[in-house]
C-alpha cells in the first residue's frame, strides 16, 4: 500500500522569500510523483511530475521538486514566492500501472506582503 | 477526519453501455465536488466542477452529453459515462470541498477504475 504525508498543513511566508513544501511517501513499488496546486474555487492544476530520469523536476510558475529515493521524499521548492502563489498544494503518488492515485492532505501556502 | 467515498471502486462493462459512478461525502456537506480522470503516466485531468443544485461546469474538450454529472444533494455527486467505449477506460477520481474561504479543505475519493471492453 502507498501513502503520502505532507508534513505541514500550513506554511506562512513573506513575499520574495524561498519556500519548501515537504512531501514524503511510502511505497513498496516504484512510483510516479506529482505536485498539484489548487486556487480557491478551482480544480487541481498540475505543477510538475516525476516519472523517471532526472531527479530534479522543474514545473510551472518557477516551482521545482527533487525526488529523493533514499529519503522517499519529493519536496517542492520555489526560490522566491509571490502573493499569487497563495494556494493549497497537494502531493500525490501513483503506481506505474495507474491503478491508484493517493493524495497527501495538502499544504496551505500563505504568502504575505 | 472527513471521508469521501466512491462507488464502485472497480467496474468492467461492455462497449455501448452506460456506467454510473457515485461520489459521496460521508460526514460533511459539499457544495462543490470535482471530477477528474487519470491515464497511466499522466496527471489528473479536471473534467468538471459539480455544484449542488445547478448544472456542472465542464472543462474544455469534455463532452457534456457523454459524461453526465448530477449533484442532487450536498453529499452526493454522480458521474455517468454514457455509451462507454474502450477509450473511456481510465481512473476516475472525485474530490469534495468542505468549508469555505480560509477554512476550505479538499478531500479526495479513492477513485474508480473503469475498464470498457
Interface residues (C-beta under 8 A of the other chain):
Chain A: X32 X34 X36 X38 X40 X41 X43 X44 X46 X49 X51 X88 X90 X92 X94 X96 X97 X98 X99 X100 X101 X103 X106
Chain B: X32 X34 X36 X38 X39 X40 X41 X42 X43 X44 X46 X49 X59 X91 X93 X95 X101 X104 X105 X106 X108 X110 X111 X113
